[in-house]
Structure formats: C-alpha cells, structure tokens
C-alpha cells in the first residue's frame, strides 16, 4: 500500500465529509432533527425506520452518511500507521481525525437524546451547536492536515514568532466566525422573517430572542474578523513569498469576498435553505484554506515547488487553492 494511494484516500475522505456536513445543516434547516425521535443510534427504535414523514428519512439519511465515516476513518488511521514511520505528523493527524470523528458522533447523540433539535430554541441548544460547529471545524482541520502532509508537502513546525501567533489568531478568528454563523443560521430557521427590513428591526430590539439578535452580531463579526483575516493572509503572503503560500493567501481574499456577497444574498432572500447550504459550504472552504495556509507558511522546508505536485488537483476539488 503506497503513500500515493493513501493520500488519494485521505483527500477522498475529506471531500466526502463536505456533503455529509451539508446534509447535517439541511437536517437543522428543514426541522428534521427529531425525525428519529430521541432514539440514538436507532431511528424511532428500529435499525431501518418504517416512516411516513419525510423528516424521518432526512434524519436517517444523515445518520447513514455520517455513520459510514467512522469505519473509514479507522481505516485511515490503520493505513497511516502502516505506511508512515513512528512519530510522523500524518500518523498524529490521522489519530486526531478519529478522535474528533468520535466526538462529533457523541455530540450528535447528545443533541438527539436531550431533544435539542427541531423547534427547540433554548440557550442549551445554541451552546451545543456552537460546540458541534467548533468540533466539525477541528475535525476538518485534522483531515486536511492528514491529506496535506501525506501528499508530499513539507511538514510544519511551530515557532515562537509573530507569524505563528498571527496564523493561530487567524484560525481562531475563522472558527469564531463559523460559530456565530451557526447560531445565526439556527435563529433564521426558528424565527424566519418576512423581509430584510423586518429582520433588521427585530434584531435591533432588546426584547427579541437572543437568536434573533445574532442577525446583527454575525454580519458585524464577519466584517471585522473576516477583514482582519484577509489582511493577515496578505501579510503572511508577503512574509513567505513562495508560490503556494501566495496562492493560498489569495484564495483567502477571494473566498472572503464571495462569502460576504453570499451572506448578503442569504439575508436579503430571507435565508432559504439552498443559500444557507452555500453559505456553509463557503465557510468550510474558507476554514480549510486557512488551515492549508497555516501549514504551508509553517513548513520546515522550502515549498516553492510544491504547487506543481499532482495533489493540486485534489486541492482544487475542495476549493482550497
């Protein structure tokens, strides 16, 4: 089993995760989270549900799509230990992928068992959803790094310098922005508005539900944090003027601009489900691009030639470059 086959497998697993994540968002947006009742891992007490309601099949489809991920990730870890030496970062990233994959499933189980789904508008649901989104992003980061380092890109090394600190600050900013977006999307699902004017009016009222008020906080955070991340990416591109680093930095700028436009359209169109999914998809791409930029900028070797590697096709497939 060669490393070339492994890196194709790793990128394939990462790409498969994206629609699985989007399906999870569709479950929330379509109020299908209680489609299997409060049963987990069974669906309405059965392995294969006999259901009349579409939301049961939506929730069941999501469970199948994510349930497949666990054995595949276990295979990824076993394979990584077979083809990479002891202490290699690919091994560590693969193990991290498995750990956060398990946590992802457990968080989903908690949401179901505590009935923090469907029309539940409690603060507890917002907290658990925030944890869920943060774990999803960390899981994606582990999968990205597994694929990245197994593809021949130089491994990364943490340094005690300004560049490293700024890169991790950028990662935290994108993560925080994603969490606020998840909470805002929950508010749009539970408290739909008739038009943009009403949405802004309700969001500015101190008497409104906290999920409604997030409609103002999230765009403000997107402007401040997103603009900061863009400036940071440009700074990193200038500090590490290598082709791959510069390309990833440019990718951050493009993705941020598109994300802002889609976010405006999402609000203007009253957050229809397709636009919510596009918005989340771009958020995932922005996060993965930031992870790749960090890995490339902290590479222990010169990465000037790595943009020519065959793996660039896989990166283009997930929108990372």
C-alpha positions as CSV (number, residue, x, y, z in Angstrom):
1,X,0.0,0.0,0.0
2,X,1.8,3.1,-1.3
3,X,1.7,6.6,0.1
4,X,0.3,7.8,-3.2
5,X,-2.8,5.7,-2.8
6,X,-3.0,6.8,0.9
7,X,-3.1,10.5,0.0
8,X,-5.8,9.9,-2.6
9,X,-7.8,8.0,0.1
10,X,-7.2,10.9,2.6
11,X,-8.4,13.5,0.1
12,X,-11.4,11.4,-0.9
13,X,-12.4,11.1,2.8
14,X,-12.1,14.9,3.2
15,X,-14.2,15.5,0.1
16,X,-16.9,13.0,1.2
17,X,-17.1,14.9,4.6
18,X,-18.3,18.1,2.9
19,X,-21.7,16.8,1.7
20,X,-22.2,14.9,5.0
21,X,-21.7,18.2,6.8
22,X,-24.1,20.0,4.5
23,X,-26.7,17.2,5.0
24,X,-26.5,17.8,8.7
25,X,-27.2,21.5,8.1
26,X,-30.2,20.5,5.9
27,X,-31.5,18.4,8.8
28,X,-31.4,21.5,11.0
29,X,-32.8,23.9,8.4
30,X,-35.7,21.6,7.5
31,X,-36.7,21.0,11.1
32,X,-35.9,17.3,10.7
33,X,-33.7,16.8,13.7
34,X,-36.5,14.9,15.6
35,X,-37.2,12.7,12.6
36,X,-35.9,9.7,14.6
37,X,-37.4,10.8,17.9
38,X,-35.0,10.8,20.8
39,X,-33.6,7.5,19.8
40,X,-29.9,7.0,19.1
41,X,-28.2,5.2,17.4
42,X,-31.6,3.6,16.4
43,X,-34.1,5.6,14.5
44,X,-37.5,5.5,16.2
45,X,-36.4,2.3,17.9
46,X,-35.6,0.5,14.7
47,X,-32.4,-0.1,12.7
48,X,-34.3,0.8,9.5
49,X,-37.3,3.0,10.3
50,X,-40.8,2.4,8.9
51,X,-41.7,6.1,8.5
52,X,-44.4,8.1,6.8
53,X,-42.8,11.5,7.4
54,X,-40.1,12.9,5.1
55,X,-38.2,14.3,8.1
56,X,-37.6,10.8,9.4
57,X,-35.9,9.8,6.1
58,X,-33.9,13.1,6.1
59,X,-32.5,12.4,9.6
60,X,-32.0,8.7,8.8
61,X,-30.1,9.6,5.6
62,X,-27.8,11.9,7.7
63,X,-27.1,9.2,10.2
64,X,-26.2,6.8,7.5
65,X,-23.9,9.3,5.7
66,X,-22.1,10.1,9.0
67,X,-22.1,6.5,10.3
68,X,-20.1,5.4,7.3
69,X,-17.4,7.9,8.2
70,X,-16.3,6.2,11.4
71,X,-15.1,2.9,9.9
72,X,-13.5,4.8,7.0
73,X,-11.6,7.0,9.5
74,X,-10.5,3.9,11.4
75,X,-9.1,2.5,8.1
76,X,-7.3,5.8,7.6
77,X,-5.6,5.5,10.9
78,X,-4.6,1.9,10.4
79,X,-3.3,2.7,6.9
80,X,-1.3,5.7,8.2
81,X,0.4,3.5,10.7
82,X,1.4,1.1,8.0
83,X,2.9,3.5,5.5
84,X,4.4,6.3,7.7
85,X,7.1,5.9,10.4
86,X,6.7,6.3,14.1
87,X,6.2,9.9,15.1
88,X,5.3,11.2,11.6
89,X,2.8,14.0,11.6
90,X,0.5,12.1,9.3
91,X,0.0,9.5,12.0
92,X,-0.8,12.1,14.5
93,X,-3.2,14.0,12.2
94,X,-5.0,10.7,11.3
95,X,-5.4,9.8,15.0
96,X,-6.7,13.3,15.7
97,X,-9.2,12.8,12.9
98,X,-10.5,9.7,14.5
99,X,-10.8,11.3,17.9
100,X,-12.7,14.3,16.7
101,X,-14.9,12.0,14.5
102,X,-15.9,10.1,17.6
103,X,-16.6,13.3,19.5
104,X,-18.7,14.5,16.5
105,X,-20.9,11.5,16.8
106,X,-21.2,11.8,20.5
107,X,-22.3,15.5,20.2
108,X,-24.9,14.5,17.7
109,X,-26.2,11.8,20.1
110,X,-26.4,14.3,22.9
111,X,-28.4,16.7,20.7
112,X,-30.9,13.9,19.9
113,X,-31.1,12.5,23.4
114,X,-31.6,15.9,25.1
115,X,-34.1,16.8,22.3
116,X,-32.1,19.9,21.3
117,X,-33.4,19.6,17.8
118,X,-36.3,20.7,15.6
119,X,-38.1,23.7,17.1
120,X,-36.0,23.9,20.4
121,X,-34.9,27.5,20.8
122,X,-33.1,27.1,24.1
123,X,-29.7,28.6,25.1
124,X,-28.6,25.0,25.7
125,X,-29.2,24.2,22.0
126,X,-27.2,27.2,20.9
127,X,-24.3,26.2,23.2
128,X,-24.2,22.6,22.0
129,X,-24.5,23.7,18.3
130,X,-21.5,26.0,18.9
131,X,-19.5,23.1,20.3
132,X,-20.7,21.0,17.4
133,X,-19.5,23.5,14.8
134,X,-16.2,24.0,16.5
135,X,-15.6,20.3,16.7
136,X,-16.6,19.9,13.0
137,X,-14.0,22.6,12.0
138,X,-11.3,20.9,14.1
139,X,-12.2,17.6,12.5
140,X,-11.9,19.1,9.1
141,X,-8.5,20.6,10.1
142,X,-7.2,17.2,11.1
143,X,-8.4,15.6,7.9
144,X,-6.9,18.4,5.8
145,X,-3.6,18.1,7.5
146,X,-3.6,14.3,7.1
147,X,-4.2,14.7,3.4
148,X,-1.8,17.6,3.1
149,X,1.2,16.1,4.7
150,X,0.7,12.7,3.2
151,X,0.7,14.3,-0.3
152,X,4.4,15.3,0.0
153,X,4.1,18.8,1.3
154,X,6.8,19.5,3.9
155,X,5.7,19.0,7.5
156,X,5.1,22.1,9.6
157,X,6.8,23.2,12.8
158,X,5.6,25.6,15.4
159,X,7.8,28.5,16.1
160,X,7.8,31.1,18.8
161,X,7.5,34.1,16.5
162,X,5.0,36.7,15.3
163,X,4.0,34.8,12.2
164,X,3.0,31.7,14.1
165,X,1.0,33.7,16.6
166,X,-0.8,35.6,13.9
167,X,-1.6,32.4,12.0
168,X,-3.2,30.8,15.0
169,X,-5.1,34.1,15.7
170,X,-6.4,33.9,12.2
171,X,-7.5,30.3,12.7
172,X,-9.3,31.3,15.9
173,X,-11.0,34.2,14.1
174,X,-12.4,32.0,11.3
175,X,-13.5,29.4,13.9
176,X,-15.3,32.1,15.9
177,X,-16.9,33.5,12.8
178,X,-18.1,30.0,11.9
179,X,-19.7,29.5,15.4
180,X,-21.5,32.8,15.2
181,X,-22.8,31.8,11.7
182,X,-24.1,28.5,13.0
183,X,-26.0,30.3,15.8
184,X,-27.4,32.9,13.3
185,X,-28.5,30.1,11.0
186,X,-30.3,28.5,13.8
187,X,-32.1,31.8,14.5
188,X,-33.1,32.1,10.9
189,X,-34.5,28.6,10.9
190,X,-36.5,29.0,14.2
191,X,-37.6,32.7,13.7
192,X,-38.0,33.3,9.9
193,X,-38.6,36.9,8.8
194,X,-40.9,38.2,6.1
195,X,-38.4,40.6,4.7
196,X,-35.0,42.2,5.3
197,X,-36.4,45.3,7.0
198,X,-38.4,43.2,9.5
199,X,-35.3,41.1,10.2
200,X,-33.2,44.1,11.0
201,X,-36.0,45.7,13.1
202,X,-36.5,42.5,15.1
203,X,-32.7,42.0,15.5
204,X,-32.3,45.5,16.9
205,X,-34.9,45.1,19.6
206,X,-33.6,44.3,23.1
207,X,-36.9,42.4,23.7
208,X,-36.2,39.9,20.8
209,X,-34.9,36.4,21.4
210,X,-31.1,36.2,21.6
211,X,-31.0,34.1,18.4
212,X,-32.8,36.9,16.5
213,X,-30.4,39.5,17.8
214,X,-27.5,37.4,16.4
215,X,-28.6,38.6,13.0
216,X,-26.8,41.9,13.7
217,X,-23.8,40.4,15.5
218,X,-22.8,37.9,12.9
219,X,-22.5,40.4,10.0
220,X,-20.6,42.8,12.2
221,X,-18.2,40.0,13.2
222,X,-17.9,38.9,9.5
223,X,-16.8,42.4,8.6
224,X,-14.3,42.9,11.4
225,X,-12.9,39.3,11.8
226,X,-13.1,38.5,8.1
227,X,-11.4,41.7,7.1
228,X,-8.7,41.0,9.7
229,X,-8.2,37.5,8.4
230,X,-7.8,38.9,4.8
231,X,-5.2,41.4,6.0
232,X,-3.4,38.6,7.9
233,X,-3.4,36.4,4.8
234,X,-1.9,39.2,2.7
235,X,0.7,39.8,5.4
236,X,1.7,36.1,5.5
237,X,1.9,36.0,1.7
238,X,4.4,38.9,1.9
239,X,6.4,37.3,4.8
240,X,6.6,34.0,3.0
241,X,6.7,35.0,-0.7
242,X,6.5,31.4,-2.0
243,X,4.2,30.5,-4.9
244,X,2.0,28.1,-2.8
245,X,1.7,30.4,0.2
246,X,0.9,33.4,-2.0
247,X,-1.8,31.3,-3.9
248,X,-3.4,30.2,-0.6
249,X,-3.3,33.8,0.7
250,X,-5.0,35.0,-2.5
251,X,-7.6,32.2,-2.0
252,X,-8.5,33.6,1.4
253,X,-9.2,37.0,-0.2
254,X,-11.4,35.6,-3.0
255,X,-13.3,33.2,-0.7
256,X,-13.9,36.0,1.8
257,X,-15.3,38.3,-0.9
258,X,-17.6,35.6,-2.2
259,X,-18.7,34.7,1.3
260,X,-19.6,38.3,2.1
261,X,-21.7,38.5,-1.1
262,X,-23.4,35.2,-0.4
263,X,-24.1,36.3,3.2
264,X,-25.8,39.4,2.0
265,X,-27.9,37.5,-0.6
266,X,-28.8,35.0,2.2
267,X,-30.1,37.7,4.4
268,X,-31.9,39.5,1.5
269,X,-33.6,36.4,0.4
270,X,-34.7,35.5,4.0
271,X,-32.3,32.7,4.4
272,X,-33.7,30.0,2.1
273,X,-32.2,26.5,2.7
274,X,-30.2,26.4,-0.6
275,X,-28.5,29.7,0.3
276,X,-27.8,28.6,3.8
277,X,-26.1,25.5,2.5
278,X,-24.0,27.5,0.0
279,X,-23.0,29.9,2.8
280,X,-21.9,26.9,5.0
281,X,-20.0,25.3,2.1
282,X,-18.0,28.5,1.6
283,X,-17.4,28.7,5.3
284,X,-15.9,25.2,5.2
285,X,-13.7,26.1,2.2
286,X,-12.5,29.3,4.0
287,X,-11.6,27.3,7.0
288,X,-9.8,24.6,5.1
289,X,-7.9,27.2,3.1
290,X,-6.8,28.9,6.3
291,X,-5.6,25.5,7.6
292,X,-3.6,24.9,4.4
293,X,-2.2,28.4,4.5
294,X,-1.0,27.9,8.1
295,X,0.6,24.5,7.2
296,X,2.3,26.0,4.2
297,X,3.6,29.1,6.0
298,X,5.0,27.0,8.8
299,X,6.6,24.4,6.6
300,X,10.0,23.2,7.6
301,X,11.3,23.2,4.1
302,X,11.1,25.4,1.0
303,X,7.6,24.9,-0.6
304,X,8.3,26.9,-3.7
305,X,7.9,23.8,-5.9
306,X,5.0,22.1,-4.1
307,X,2.4,23.9,-6.2
308,X,3.4,21.7,-9.1
309,X,2.6,18.5,-7.2
310,X,-0.2,16.3,-8.6
311,X,-2.1,16.8,-5.4
312,X,-3.1,20.3,-6.6
313,X,-6.0,18.6,-8.4
314,X,-7.3,17.4,-5.1
315,X,-6.9,20.8,-3.5
316,X,-8.8,22.4,-6.4
317,X,-11.6,19.8,-5.9
318,X,-12.3,21.1,-2.4
319,X,-11.6,24.7,-3.3
320,X,-8.6,25.1,-1.1
321,X,-6.5,26.8,-3.8
